[in-house]
Amino acid sequence: MKNIAIVGAGFSGAVIAHQLAKAGYKLDVFDSRPHVAGNCHSRRDVDTGVMVHTYGPHIFHTSNEKVWNYVRQFDEFIPYTNRVKAITNGRVFSLPINLLTINQFFGRTFNPREAEAFLASVGDQSIVEPKTFEEQALRFVGKDLYEAFFKGYTTKQWGLHPSELPASILKRLPVRFNYDDNYYASMYQGMPRNGYTFIVEKMLDQSNIALHLGTTFDRKSAGEYNHVFYSGPIDAWFRYSQGRLGYRTLDFKAETHDGDYQGNAVLNYCDNEVPWTRISEHKHFSPWETHEKTVIFKEYSRFCEENDTPYYPIRLVQDKSQLKQYIELAQAERNITFVGRLGTYRYLDMHVTIAEALDVSEQFLARAASDGRMPAFTINPLG
């Protein structure tokens, strides 16, 4: 019997592999892609030397000190503040919506108290319990800000009108009544000096880890292992027996230019008439480097088809109903644990993925010491 199989060499699989390898286990790590790090994969652009986030921007942020200390074992994290700009109706604003955004948009000079009172006055107070994304936005920021910053962008991102999306997608409306334009409120934020692929490669660089890239794991092989940690799509594991779960995918149009293209790492395009959702200029993710040329990605969102790379789980009513059926199938499996964004069908930031992978590793080691069975899920995917 081989020891452990890990399906997926993204952060979920890499963290679990690293932790179990340190504990003495022998592991086979499989990934159908020809590279590690999953959607966090980073690489040097051959033409410009710019560190490119192959599958779109990834900014590391967390308030979890344990996770922050863990990732810094593998690379130096250089302080980085994500300051997103947005273009709407031919004007540029800072995101998230903050006091500067409000004053610029309405041509006012509100102080924090006045701005808060103003938004309360323009919000639709007749909406007591918002049920949709649109109602949530109208209730808390009013029609003008909703239509300028949320309506078009959300329609492009999700392929649905905001009135068709649940309010939970906009759980906490990002509005600040000060001039803080840091996109995240996390305690720690930074960029790895050598990129995310470098980190994952170091995690997996252990003698008792065998890495199999460009290799699809055959479910029939699961019986050859004491345990399998699976971070691929949960519906794929069961051969889509309950139908395909809905995802959004992204297409990127890469362009190379001389000099500086847009002066910022991320620029959102909120108008529905513009086909892309945002443009990322990758050299601004590594401001400590100097490059004469620049690489930009224009980002387009669409429904994920059979051979596409899944990004965001849609999780509408039908998807959750299917997911419940897959959860029941998963819980009947033996010696397999479903982990990560695809394995649990949830949108997860990097720091949450790493925290959960650390927790799964700790639970496995504790249960192994007492011969306890590892469950299919250590969290509730429907939560």
Secondary structure, DSSP 8 states (H G I E B T S, - for coil): -EEEEEE--SHHHHHHHHHHHHTT--EEEEESSSSSSGGG-EEE-TTT--EEETTS---EEES-HHHHHHHTTTS-EEE----EEEEETTEEEEESB-HHHHHHHHT----HHHHHHHHHHHS-TT-SS--BHHHHHHHHHHHHHIIIIIIHHHHHHHSS-GGGSBGGGGSS--B-SSS---S---SEEEEETT-HHHHHHHHH--TTEEEEET----GGGGGGEEEEEE-S-HHHHTTTTT----EEEEEEEEEEEES-SSSSSEEEE--TTSS-SEEEEGGGG-TTS--SEEEEEEEEEEE--TTS---EE---HHHHHHHHHHHHHHHT-SSEEE-HHHHHT----HHHHHHHHHHHHHHHHHHHHTT----S-SS-TT-
